[in-house]
Amino acid sequence: MFHWTVRVYYEDTDSGGVVYYANYLKFMERARTEWLRNLGYEQDVLSTQYGIVFAVRSVAIDYLRPARFNDLLHVSARLDTHRAAELCFAQTVTRARGKDETPGSGEVLCSAEVKVVCVDSSSFRPRRIPEKLLAETLSEP
């Protein structure tokens, strides 16, 4: 499972001082991008060299507890299932209790299932995930 850390800034919050609900989706998007980067793939390179981009197809999200200004959050991205042109991620956002805490062991604030499809960067029609990329994502610990 991949973990990415983010600090909640004032701009992430609503008038009540809690993270605006849509910003959790932004945090999860960034975690998936960092997951790919950690595997050695940049989104712009996938588009120019492979002719593919990834697009979110669906999201099922449960909001459990609010994150607040200045919280340190751990955002996970775990590949749950896959198909020829689709990756399904299980993602969670947890609040860190301290700087030395193991990522993901804190209080769960929200969890989501995110389905991402691979599409042709020109036509935006579904396209098979390149074999090399798929093999590397499946062998990821």
C-alpha positions as protocol buffer text, in pm:
chain_id: "A"
residue {
  index: 1
  type: MET
  ca { x: 0 y: 0 z: 0 }
}
residue {
  index: 2
  type: PHE
  ca { x: 127 y: 344 z: -93 }
}
residue {
  index: 3
  type: HIS
  ca { x: 97 y: 638 z: 149 }
}
residue {
  index: 4
  type: TRP
  ca { x: 132 y: 1008 z: 76 }
}
residue {
  index: 5
  type: THR
  ca { x: 134 y: 1280 z: 342 }
}
residue {
  index: 6
  type: VAL
  ca { x: -43 y: 1614 z: 310 }
}
residue {
  index: 7
  type: ARG
  ca { x: -91 y: 1907 z: 549 }
}
residue {
  index: 8
  type: VAL
  ca { x: -432 y: 2075 z: 559 }
}
residue {
  index: 9
  type: TYR
  ca { x: -401 y: 2441 z: 464 }
}
residue {
  index: 10
  type: TYR
  ca { x: -651 y: 2717 z: 529 }
}
residue {
  index: 11
  type: GLU
  ca { x: -749 y: 2712 z: 159 }
}
residue {
  index: 12
  type: ASP
  ca { x: -858 y: 2346 z: 200 }
}
residue {
  index: 13
  type: THR
  ca { x: -1120 y: 2434 z: 461 }
}
residue {
  index: 14
  type: ASP
  ca { x: -1472 y: 2571 z: 451 }
}
residue {
  index: 15
  type: SER
  ca { x: -1621 y: 2847 z: 665 }
}
residue {
  index: 16
  type: GLY
  ca { x: -1655 y: 2598 z: 954 }
}
residue {
  index: 17
  type: GLY
  ca { x: -1280 y: 2530 z: 957 }
}
residue {
  index: 18
  type: VAL
  ca { x: -1308 y: 2173 z: 830 }
}
residue {
  index: 19
  type: VAL
  ca { x: -1179 y: 2029 z: 504 }
}
residue {
  index: 20
  type: TYR
  ca { x: -1430 y: 2091 z: 226 }
}
residue {
  index: 21
  type: TYR
  ca { x: -1563 y: 1752 z: 113 }
}
residue {
  index: 22
  type: ALA
  ca { x: -1440 y: 1779 z: -249 }
}
residue {
  index: 23
  type: ASN
  ca { x: -1083 y: 1837 z: -133 }
}
residue {
  index: 24
  type: TYR
  ca { x: -1059 y: 1477 z: -13 }
}
residue {
  index: 25
  type: LEU
  ca { x: -1093 y: 1379 z: -379 }
}
residue {
  index: 26
  type: LYS
  ca { x: -804 y: 1612 z: -464 }
}
residue {
  index: 27
  type: PHE
  ca { x: -590 y: 1454 z: -193 }
}
residue {
  index: 28
  type: MET
  ca { x: -672 y: 1107 z: -328 }
}
residue {
  index: 29
  type: GLU
  ca { x: -593 y: 1214 z: -685 }
}
residue {
  index: 30
  type: ARG
  ca { x: -253 y: 1341 z: -573 }
}
residue {
  index: 31
  type: ALA
  ca { x: -183 y: 1017 z: -387 }
}
residue {
  index: 32
  type: ARG
  ca { x: -257 y: 812 z: -701 }
}
residue {
  index: 33
  type: THR
  ca { x: -30 y: 1042 z: -904 }
}
residue {
  index: 34
  type: GLU
  ca { x: 248 y: 1001 z: -646 }
}
residue {
  index: 35
  type: TRP
  ca { x: 188 y: 623 z: -649 }
}
residue {
  index: 36
  type: LEU
  ca { x: 247 y: 621 z: -1026 }
}
residue {
  index: 37
  type: ARG
  ca { x: 551 y: 849 z: -984 }
}
residue {
  index: 38
  type: ASN
  ca { x: 687 y: 611 z: -720 }
}
residue {
  index: 39
  type: LEU
  ca { x: 660 y: 332 z: -981 }
}
residue {
  index: 40
  type: GLY
  ca { x: 861 y: 548 z: -1225 }
}
residue {
  index: 41
  type: TYR
  ca { x: 577 y: 685 z: -1438 }
}
residue {
  index: 42
  type: GLU
  ca { x: 491 y: 1050 z: -1490 }
}
residue {
  index: 43
  type: GLN
  ca { x: 143 y: 1135 z: -1614 }
}
residue {
  index: 44
  type: ASP
  ca { x: 273 y: 1365 z: -1888 }
}
residue {
  index: 45
  type: VAL
  ca { x: 513 y: 1097 z: -2014 }
}
residue {
  index: 46
  type: LEU
  ca { x: 232 y: 841 z: -2024 }
}
residue {
  index: 47
  type: SER
  ca { x: 40 y: 1082 z: -2243 }
}
residue {
  index: 48
  type: THR
  ca { x: 323 y: 1173 z: -2481 }
}
residue {
  index: 49
  type: GLN
  ca { x: 509 y: 841 z: -2506 }
}
residue {
  index: 50
  type: TYR
  ca { x: 231 y: 589 z: -2452 }
}
residue {
  index: 51
  type: GLY
  ca { x: -62 y: 795 z: -2581 }
}
residue {
  index: 52
  type: ILE
  ca { x: -273 y: 727 z: -2272 }
}
residue {
  index: 53
  type: VAL
  ca { x: -425 y: 918 z: -1985 }
}
residue {
  index: 54
  type: PHE
  ca { x: -617 y: 799 z: -1681 }
}
residue {
  index: 55
  type: ALA
  ca { x: -963 y: 933 z: -1603 }
}
residue {
  index: 56
  type: VAL
  ca { x: -1180 y: 874 z: -1299 }
}
residue {
  index: 57
  type: ARG
  ca { x: -1485 y: 669 z: -1395 }
}
residue {
  index: 58
  type: SER
  ca { x: -1656 y: 644 z: -1057 }
}
residue {
  index: 59
  type: VAL
  ca { x: -1608 y: 716 z: -689 }
}
residue {
  index: 60
  type: ALA
  ca { x: -1784 y: 573 z: -386 }
}
residue {
  index: 61
  type: ILE
  ca { x: -1676 y: 763 z: -77 }
}
residue {
  index: 62
  type: ASP
  ca { x: -1766 y: 754 z: 291 }
}
residue {
  index: 63
  type: TYR
  ca { x: -1695 y: 1059 z: 505 }
}
residue {
  index: 64
  type: LEU
  ca { x: -1649 y: 947 z: 866 }
}
residue {
  index: 65
  type: ARG
  ca { x: -1478 y: 1230 z: 1057 }
}
residue {
  index: 66
  type: PRO
  ca { x: -1374 y: 1585 z: 967 }
}
residue {
  index: 67
  type: ALA
  ca { x: -1018 y: 1693 z: 901 }
}
residue {
  index: 68
  type: ARG
  ca { x: -932 y: 2041 z: 1023 }
}
residue {
  index: 69
  type: PHE
  ca { x: -690 y: 2320 z: 946 }
}
residue {
  index: 70
  type: ASN
  ca { x: -325 y: 2221 z: 1005 }
}
residue {
  index: 71
  type: ASP
  ca { x: -397 y: 1847 z: 1044 }
}
residue {
  index: 72
  type: LEU
  ca { x: -134 y: 1617 z: 901 }
}
residue {
  index: 73
  type: LEU
  ca { x: -305 y: 1354 z: 686 }
}
residue {
  index: 74
  type: HIS
  ca { x: -191 y: 1025 z: 536 }
}
residue {
  index: 75
  type: VAL
  ca { x: -361 y: 937 z: 210 }
}
residue {
  index: 76
  type: SER
  ca { x: -334 y: 576 z: 95 }
}
residue {
  index: 77
  type: ALA
  ca { x: -366 y: 427 z: -251 }
}
residue {
  index: 78
  type: ARG
  ca { x: -392 y: 52 z: -290 }
}
residue {
  index: 79
  type: LEU
  ca { x: -470 y: -120 z: -617 }
}
residue {
  index: 80
  type: ASP
  ca { x: -761 y: -346 z: -534 }
}
residue {
  index: 81
  type: THR
  ca { x: -866 y: -494 z: -869 }
}
residue {
  index: 82
  type: HIS
  ca { x: -794 y: -440 z: -1237 }
}
residue {
  index: 83
  type: ARG
  ca { x: -929 y: -512 z: -1581 }
}
residue {
  index: 84
  type: ALA
  ca { x: -783 y: -457 z: -1927 }
}
residue {
  index: 85
  type: ALA
  ca { x: -851 y: -83 z: -1921 }
}
residue {
  index: 86
  type: GLU
  ca { x: -951 y: -21 z: -1558 }
}
residue {
  index: 87
  type: LEU
  ca { x: -782 y: 9 z: -1219 }
}
residue {
  index: 88
  type: CYS
  ca { x: -986 y: 5 z: -900 }
}
residue {
  index: 89
  type: PHE
  ca { x: -824 y: 166 z: -596 }
}
residue {
  index: 90
  type: ALA
  ca { x: -910 y: 140 z: -229 }
}
residue {
  index: 91
  type: GLN
  ca { x: -814 y: 469 z: -68 }
}
residue {
  index: 92
  type: THR
  ca { x: -829 y: 609 z: 282 }
}
residue {
  index: 93
  type: VAL
  ca { x: -745 y: 938 z: 448 }
}
residue {
  index: 94
  type: THR
  ca { x: -626 y: 915 z: 807 }
}
residue {
  index: 95
  type: ARG
  ca { x: -527 y: 1183 z: 1057 }
}
residue {
  index: 96
  type: ALA
  ca { x: -173 y: 1149 z: 1189 }
}
residue {
  index: 97
  type: ARG
  ca { x: -141 y: 1157 z: 1566 }
}
residue {
  index: 98
  type: GLY
  ca { x: 228 y: 1246 z: 1557 }
}
residue {
  index: 99
  type: LYS
  ca { x: 513 y: 1298 z: 1315 }
}
residue {
  index: 100
  type: ASP
  ca { x: 665 y: 955 z: 1387 }
}
residue {
  index: 101
  type: GLU
  ca { x: 339 y: 765 z: 1343 }
}
residue {
  index: 102
  type: THR
  ca { x: 321 y: 483 z: 1093 }
}
residue {
  index: 103
  type: PRO
  ca { x: 128 y: 613 z: 790 }
}
residue {
  index: 104
  type: GLY
  ca { x: -228 y: 486 z: 782 }
}
residue {
  index: 105
  type: SER
  ca { x: -244 y: 389 z: 1150 }
}
residue {
  index: 106
  type: GLY
  ca { x: -427 y: 702 z: 1265 }
}
residue {
  index: 107
  type: GLU
  ca { x: -795 y: 783 z: 1283 }
}
residue {
  index: 108
  type: VAL
  ca { x: -975 y: 707 z: 955 }
}
residue {
  index: 109
  type: LEU
  ca { x: -1147 y: 1021 z: 824 }
}
residue {
  index: 110
  type: CYS
  ca { x: -1279 y: 888 z: 495 }
}
residue {
  index: 111
  type: SER
  ca { x: -1251 y: 587 z: 269 }
}
residue {
  index: 112
  type: ALA
  ca { x: -1324 y: 546 z: -99 }
}
residue {
  index: 113
  type: GLU
  ca { x: -1332 y: 310 z: -390 }
}
residue {
  index: 114
  type: VAL
  ca { x: -1206 y: 489 z: -700 }
}
residue {
  index: 115
  type: LYS
  ca { x: -1233 y: 336 z: -1047 }
}
residue {
  index: 116
  type: VAL
  ca { x: -991 y: 480 z: -1301 }
}
residue {
  index: 117
  type: VAL
  ca { x: -998 y: 399 z: -1672 }
}
residue {
  index: 118
  type: CYS
  ca { x: -715 y: 411 z: -1921 }
}
residue {
  index: 119
  type: VAL
  ca { x: -812 y: 608 z: -2232 }
}
residue {
  index: 120
  type: ASP
  ca { x: -644 y: 709 z: -2555 }
}
residue {
  index: 121
  type: SER
  ca { x: -504 y: 1062 z: -2509 }
}
residue {
  index: 122
  type: SER
  ca { x: -645 y: 1175 z: -2846 }
}
residue {
  index: 123
  type: SER
  ca { x: -983 y: 1006 z: -2877 }
}
residue {
  index: 124
  type: PHE
  ca { x: -1057 y: 950 z: -2506 }
}
residue {
  index: 125
  type: ARG
  ca { x: -1182 y: 602 z: -2594 }
}
residue {
  index: 126
  type: PRO
  ca { x: -1094 y: 315 z: -2357 }
}
residue {
  index: 127
  type: ARG
  ca { x: -756 y: 159 z: -2420 }
}
residue {
  index: 128
  type: ARG
  ca { x: -575 y: -138 z: -2267 }
}
residue {
  index: 129
  type: ILE
  ca { x: -330 y: -53 z: -1993 }
}
residue {
  index: 130
  type: PRO
  ca { x: 23 y: -112 z: -2130 }
}
residue {
  index: 131
  type: GLU
  ca { x: 146 y: -458 z: -2023 }
}
residue {
  index: 132
  type: LYS
  ca { x: 468 y: -324 z: -1866 }
}
residue {
  index: 133
  type: LEU
  ca { x: 280 y: -70 z: -1656 }
}
residue {
  index: 134
  type: LEU
  ca { x: 20 y: -324 z: -1548 }
}
residue {
  index: 135
  type: ALA
  ca { x: 288 y: -579 z: -1455 }
}
residue {
  index: 136
  type: GLU
  ca { x: 472 y: -323 z: -1243 }
}
residue {
  index: 137
  type: THR
  ca { x: 157 y: -208 z: -1064 }
}
residue {
  index: 138
  type: LEU
  ca { x: 62 y: -566 z: -984 }
}
residue {
  index: 139
  type: SER
  ca { x: 407 y: -652 z: -848 }
}
residue {
  index: 140
  type: GLU
  ca { x: 411 y: -342 z: -626 }
}
residue {
  index: 141
  type: PRO
  ca { x: 423 y: -440 z: -256 }
}
